Amino acid sequence: MKLLYKAFLLNKLQSSFKKYKGELIYTSAGFYQPVVRLVSSFIVAAFVLPEMFGIIQAVALIGSYIAFLHFGVFNGLNRNLAFYKAQGQNEKVQHMVNASFQVSKWVSYLGLVTGISVTFYFLWSGRDLIYILSALSLTIVLFFTPRNLHYDTTYRSGQDFQKLGQILIKQSTLFASVSGLSYFLGYIGKILADVVNSISGFILRYRSQPIKPNAAGSKQDIVELAHVGFPLLLGGYFLSLFKVADQSIIALRLGTEDLGFYTISKLILLAVPVIPTTLGVLLYPRAAAQYGKTKNNKGLRPFFYKALLFNVIVVIPLCIVLYFLTPVIVHTFLPKYEAGIEAARINLLTCMTFVCYGPSIIIGVVRRNTPYVIFTGIILGLFWLVGLYITQGDSSIEDIAYLRFWFSLTLAIFTLGFSYYLTTLHDFRI
């Protein structure tokens, strides 16, 4: 009897592994990528002065402020691909891909022009070499990022998680290898790693894209994607600006050296959210498909509880462990960045608010974005106003870190409450 039970259990496990193999590989890549990036950044920081690191980061911030150029087309593709696939409308799926790819080309060219303009500005104003090289790196990143975003969406919404996971693992491994050049080249090694990461990401995605464009995107399809995705973009865009507002204020008011000290905080704020973000990426296509089948908001209630429970179980303990480990790690390996330890520990409190990321997918699925967009915009505006005010006199990166925490907590409470409220409605929107 025991042998039969063991055989049954083994068969069940093998069946589950085959069924969710792609998701497991993608989830593994989702954890592998931030760990590799974190380790790579620590290696770079060990051989790059805080002020130099701060300059590179300050130039890179430009990319966050022009991330709206696709006007929500990629966000619309993320939602519509899963939605139309669930309804068996394969021809419509192809039209959506064609339209998104068309826009990705346009945005790539706009990014190229932006990067070249920044480079010429630094040349004209007589800036140091590090500014010029950082601007050239920005140019390359801005050119390839829209294509990579388009390809990523076709992988995720097509639920080809296995292939995308393999790509992310290869890309991250190459990035880590090139980051080691900082030992020999200093900040130039960091810039080269960013360039190689962007180009290699494009090549890997292009070679095995799951749904290839077969015609130019029509105006009608582009408008449809933008109509669906623009509200999603606004919420995501405001949120992305909120995520870099602390760094922007530090660069603007406190200087590039303080921004360099804030690197530890930045690494933590980038690494920890990967867990809830990865879960959200896995759940979003399934939630959109479920929504298309049930045609009812209430059918999304299980996704709210699953995402929230998983994030609380994983994120909170991780933040507590990192709170005590961060000083030890920095003192041991990055003594030049010791001035950023306290800000990093404060930002670990901020990371606990990221448990709202998973449940927030419901807002996008049901297309009830307006309240979220408005609230996020208000939070962003208030953060800038308060941040600029408190940095008029004597202030520190710790002050900015505390400010980030309180505003993040407020946004998280609203996001969770609004997401849950949406699952109580008997409603359906195409």
C-alpha positions in Angstrom: 0.0 0.0 0.0 2.8 2.3 0.9 4.6 1.6 -2.4 1.4 2.3 -4.3 1.0 5.6 -2.4 4.6 6.6 -3.1 4.3 5.8 -6.8 1.1 7.8 -6.9 2.7 10.8 -5.2 5.8 10.6 -7.4 3.6 10.5 -10.5 1.6 13.5 -9.2 4.8 15.5 -8.6 6.2 14.6 -12.1 2.9 15.6 -13.7 2.8 18.9 -11.8 6.4 19.7 -12.7 5.7 19.1 -16.4 2.6 21.3 -16.2 4.3 24.2 -14.4 7.9 23.7 -15.8 7.8 27.0 -17.7 6.6 28.9 -14.6 9.2 27.3 -12.4 12.0 28.2 -14.8 10.7 31.8 -15.2 10.3 32.1 -11.4 13.9 30.8 -10.9 15.1 33.3 -13.4 13.1 36.0 -11.6 15.1 35.2 -8.4 18.4 34.6 -10.2 18.4 37.9 -12.1 18.2 40.2 -9.1 20.7 38.1 -7.1 23.2 38.3 -10.0 22.5 42.0 -10.4 23.0 42.6 -6.7 26.2 40.7 -6.6 27.4 42.4 -9.8 26.6 45.9 -8.4 28.5 45.1 -5.2 31.5 44.0 -7.3 31.3 47.3 -9.2 30.8 49.4 -6.1 34.0 47.8 -4.6 36.1 49.4 -7.4 34.1 52.5 -8.2 34.0 55.6 -6.0 30.6 56.7 -4.7 30.7 60.0 -6.7 31.5 58.1 -10.0 28.7 55.7 -9.3 26.4 58.6 -8.5 27.1 60.3 -11.9 26.3 57.1 -13.8 23.1 56.7 -12.0 22.1 60.3 -12.4 22.5 60.1 -16.2 20.6 56.8 -16.3 17.6 58.4 -14.5 16.7 60.2 -17.8 15.4 56.9 -19.1 12.7 56.7 -16.4 11.3 60.1 -17.3 10.8 59.3 -21.0 9.3 55.9 -20.4 5.9 57.2 -21.5 6.8 57.4 -25.2 4.9 54.3 -26.2 1.7 55.8 -24.8 0.6 52.5 -23.2 0.8 50.3 -26.2 3.0 47.7 -24.5 0.7 47.7 -21.5 -2.3 47.2 -23.8 -0.5 44.3 -25.5 0.2 42.7 -22.1 -3.5 42.7 -21.4 -5.0 42.1 -24.8 -2.8 39.1 -25.9 -3.9 37.0 -22.9 -7.5 38.2 -23.3 -7.9 37.5 -27.0 -6.0 34.2 -26.8 -8.4 33.0 -24.1 -11.2 33.7 -26.5 -9.5 31.9 -29.4 -9.1 35.0 -31.6 -5.7 34.2 -33.0 -6.0 36.6 -35.9 -6.6 39.4 -33.5 -3.6 38.3 -31.5 -1.4 38.7 -34.5 -2.8 42.1 -35.3 -1.9 43.2 -31.7 1.6 42.0 -32.1 2.1 43.8 -35.4 0.8 47.1 -33.9 3.0 46.8 -30.8 6.2 46.0 -32.8 5.5 49.0 -35.1 5.4 51.3 -32.0 8.5 49.7 -30.5 10.4 50.8 -33.6 9.2 54.3 -33.4 10.0 54.6 -29.7 13.5 53.1 -30.3 14.3 55.9 -32.8 13.0 58.6 -30.3 15.2 57.1 -27.7 18.2 57.2 -30.0 17.6 60.9 -30.7 17.2 61.6 -27.0 20.5 59.9 -26.1 22.4 61.6 -28.8 21.1 65.0 -27.7 22.2 64.3 -24.1 25.6 63.3 -25.4 26.1 66.4 -27.4 24.9 68.5 -24.5 27.6 67.1 -22.3 30.2 67.6 -25.0 29.1 71.2 -25.6 29.2 72.0 -21.8 32.7 70.5 -21.4 31.7 67.7 -19.0 34.2 65.0 -17.9 34.6 61.8 -19.8 32.4 59.8 -17.4 29.4 62.0 -18.3 30.1 61.4 -22.1 30.4 57.7 -21.7 27.3 57.5 -19.5 25.3 59.4 -22.1 26.5 57.0 -24.9 25.5 54.1 -22.7 22.1 55.7 -22.2 21.7 56.1 -25.9 22.2 52.4 -26.5 19.9 51.4 -23.7 17.1 53.8 -24.9 17.4 52.3 -28.4 17.1 48.6 -27.4 14.7 48.8 -24.4 11.5 49.4 -26.4 12.2 46.3 -28.5 13.0 44.2 -25.5 9.8 45.4 -23.8 7.7 44.3 -26.8 9.4 40.9 -26.9 9.0 40.3 -23.2 5.3 41.0 -23.4 4.8 38.5 -26.3 6.6 35.8 -24.2 4.7 36.5 -21.0 1.2 37.0 -22.4 1.7 34.0 -24.7 2.7 32.2 -21.4 6.0 31.1 -22.9 7.6 31.5 -19.5 10.2 28.7 -20.0 11.9 30.4 -23.0 11.8 33.9 -21.4 13.2 32.4 -18.1 16.1 30.8 -20.1 16.8 34.2 -21.8 16.9 36.1 -18.5 19.3 33.6 -17.0 21.7 33.8 -20.0 21.5 37.6 -20.1 22.1 37.9 -16.3 25.1 35.6 -16.4 26.7 37.6 -19.3 26.0 40.8 -17.4 27.7 39.5 -14.3 30.7 38.3 -16.3 31.2 41.7 -18.0 30.7 43.6 -14.7 33.9 42.0 -13.5 35.8 44.3 -15.8 35.3 47.0 -13.2 38.2 45.4 -11.4 40.5 46.5 -14.3 38.6 49.4 -15.8 36.8 51.0 -12.9 33.6 52.9 -13.8 34.2 52.1 -17.5 33.6 48.4 -16.7 30.2 49.3 -15.2 29.2 51.3 -18.3 30.3 48.4 -20.6 28.3 46.0 -18.6 25.1 48.1 -19.0 25.7 48.3 -22.8 26.3 44.6 -23.2 23.3 43.8 -21.1 21.0 45.8 -23.3 22.4 44.5 -26.6 22.6 40.9 -25.5 19.0 41.1 -24.2 17.8 42.2 -27.6 19.7 39.5 -29.5 18.5 36.7 -27.2 14.9 37.8 -27.4 14.9 38.4 -31.2 16.2 35.0 -32.0 13.3 33.1 -30.5 10.4 35.5 -30.3 7.2 33.4 -29.9 4.9 35.6 -32.1 6.7 37.3 -34.9 5.2 40.4 -36.6 4.1 39.6 -40.2 2.9 43.0 -41.3 2.9 46.7 -40.4 0.7 47.6 -37.5 -2.5 49.3 -38.5 -3.6 52.6 -37.0 -6.8 51.1 -35.7 -4.9 48.3 -33.8 -2.3 50.8 -32.4 -5.2 53.1 -31.2 -6.9 50.1 -29.5 -3.7 49.1 -27.7 -3.1 52.7 -26.6 -6.7 53.0 -25.5 -6.5 49.9 -23.3 -2.9 50.5 -22.1 -2.7 54.3 -21.6 -4.5 54.2 -18.2 -2.3 51.3 -17.2 0.8 53.2 -18.4 -0.1 56.3 -16.4 -0.4 54.3 -13.2 2.8 52.4 -14.0 4.6 55.6 -15.2 3.7 57.6 -12.1 4.8 54.6 -10.0 8.1 54.3 -11.8 8.7 58.1 -11.3 7.8 57.7 -7.7 10.4 54.9 -7.4 13.2 57.2 -8.7 11.9 60.4 -7.1 14.1 59.9 -4.0 17.2 59.4 -6.2 16.2 62.4 -8.4 15.9 64.7 -5.4 19.2 63.5 -3.9 21.0 64.1 -7.3 19.3 67.5 -7.7 19.7 68.8 -4.1 22.4 66.8 -2.3 24.8 65.9 -5.1 26.2 62.9 -7.0 28.4 61.7 -4.0 25.3 61.4 -1.8 23.5 59.6 -4.7 26.5 57.3 -4.8 26.1 56.5 -1.0 22.5 55.9 -1.7 23.5 53.0 -4.0 23.0 50.4 -1.3 19.4 51.6 -0.9 18.9 51.5 -4.6 20.1 48.0 -4.9 17.8 46.8 -2.1 14.8 48.7 -3.6 15.5 47.0 -6.9 16.1 43.5 -5.6 13.4 42.9 -3.1 10.4 43.9 -5.4 11.4 41.3 -7.9 9.6 38.7 -5.8 6.2 40.3 -5.8 6.7 41.5 -9.4 7.6 38.0 -10.6 4.5 36.6 -9.0 2.4 39.4 -10.6 3.8 38.6 -14.0 2.9 34.9 -13.6 -0.6 35.7 -12.3 -1.5 38.5 -14.7 -2.1 36.4 -17.9 -4.0 33.8 -15.9 -6.1 36.5 -14.2 -6.8 38.1 -17.6 -7.8 34.7 -19.0 -10.0 33.9 -16.0 -11.7 37.3 -16.3 -12.3 36.7 -20.0 -14.0 33.4 -19.2 -16.0 34.3 -16.1 -16.8 37.9 -17.2 -17.1 38.8 -13.5 -14.8 40.8 -11.2 -15.6 38.4 -8.3 -13.8 35.6 -10.1 -10.6 37.4 -9.4 -10.9 37.2 -5.6 -8.7 34.1 -5.3 -5.9 35.9 -7.1 -6.0 38.7 -4.5 -5.6 36.3 -1.6 -2.9 34.1 -3.2 -0.7 37.1 -4.2 -1.0 38.8 -0.9 -0.4 35.7 1.2 2.7 34.7 -0.8 4.2 38.2 -0.7 3.7 38.5 3.1 5.2 35.1 3.7 8.3 35.8 1.6 8.9 39.5 1.5 8.5 40.4 5.2 11.0 37.8 6.6 13.5 38.6 3.8 13.4 42.3 4.8 14.0 41.5 8.4 17.0 39.3 7.6 18.5 42.0 5.3 17.9 44.6 8.0 20.5 42.9 10.2 22.8 41.7 7.4 23.2 44.9 5.5 25.6 46.7 8.0 27.8 43.5 8.1 27.9 43.2 4.4 28.7 46.9 3.7 31.3 47.1 6.5 33.1 44.0 5.2 32.9 44.5 1.4 32.0 48.1 0.7 33.6 50.3 3.3 33.5 53.3 1.0 29.7 53.2 1.1 29.3 53.0 4.9 27.6 56.4 4.9 24.6 54.8 3.1 23.9 52.0 5.6 21.3 53.8 7.7 19.3 54.9 4.6 19.4 51.4 3.3 18.0 50.0 6.6 15.2 52.6 6.4 14.4 51.6 2.9 14.0 47.9 4.0 10.9 49.2 5.8 9.8 50.6 2.5 10.4 47.2 0.9 7.8 45.7 3.2 5.1 47.8 1.6 5.8 46.0 -1.7 3.4 43.2 -0.7 0.8 45.2 -2.5 2.4 44.6 -5.9 0.9 41.2 -6.5 -2.8 42.0 -5.7 -2.5 45.2 -7.7 -2.7 43.2 -11.0 -6.5 43.1 -10.5 -6.6 46.9 -11.2 -5.1 46.4 -14.7 -7.1 43.3 -15.5 -10.5 44.9 -14.9 -9.4 48.2 -16.3 -10.5 50.3 -13.3 -7.3 52.4 -13.3 -8.5 55.9 -12.9 -8.6 56.1 -9.1 -5.2 54.4 -8.9 -3.7 56.7 -11.4 -5.0 59.8 -9.7 -3.9 58.7 -6.3 -0.4 57.7 -7.5 -0.1 61.1 -9.3 -1.0 62.9 -6.1 1.5 60.8 -4.1 4.2 61.6 -6.6 3.5 65.3 -6.6 3.4 65.5 -2.8 6.6 63.6 -2.5 8.4 66.0 -4.8 7.0 69.1 -2.9 7.9 67.8 0.5 11.2 66.5 -0.7 12.2 69.8 -2.2 11.0 71.6 0.9 13.0 69.5 3.4 16.2 69.7 1.3 16.2 73.5 1.4 18.3 73.5 4.6 20.4 70.8 6.3 19.2 67.4 5.2 20.5 63.9 4.5 19.8 60.8 2.5 18.2 59.4 5.7 15.6 62.1 5.6 14.7 61.2 2.0 14.6 57.5 2.9 12.1 58.2 5.7 10.0 60.3 3.3 10.0 57.5 0.8 8.8 55.0 3.4 5.8 57.0 4.6 4.6 57.8 1.1 5.1 54.2 0.0 3.1 52.9 3.0 0.3 55.3 2.1 0.3 54.1 -1.5 0.4 50.5 -0.4 -2.7 50.8 1.9 -4.7 52.5 -0.9 -3.6 49.9 -3.5 -4.6 46.9 -1.3 -7.9 48.5 -0.3 -8.8 49.4 -3.9 -7.8 46.1 -5.3 -9.9 44.2 -2.8 -12.9 46.5 -3.4 -12.8 45.7 -7.2 -13.2 42.0 -6.4 -16.5 42.8 -4.7 -18.1 44.3 -7.8 -20.3 42.3 -10.2 -18.9 43.9 -13.3 -17.2 43.1 -16.6 -15.2 45.4 -19.0 -13.7 44.3 -22.4 
